[in-house]
């Protein structure tokens, strides 16, 4: 009985650890992919990007939050919806609260 309980606990720990590791690898991969996209296709320099933080949520399931150095109070959210084509989700309107346009806003095409 004790052996079965120990084996069950080990299997559960391995499964939970595997799922957690998968999510960490997925988020890390998305961060690197978005950074590459911003630097190569959008011509940002590494110094333009203050931070990139991958997130797991309900919708979209995977996203990356970007804070640019010249706009530290605004968080831009990007996702690729699993297709490899990056799209900015928010800010949803092209003007900040002060009426000044967001510097890095990308309107939907």
Secondary structure, DSSP 4 states (H G I P E B T S, - for coil): -HHHHHHHHHHHHHHHHHHHHHHHHHHHHHHHHHHHHHHHTS---GGGEEEEEEEE-SSSSEEEEEEETTEEEEEEEEE-TTTT--EEEE-SSSB-TTSPBPTT-----
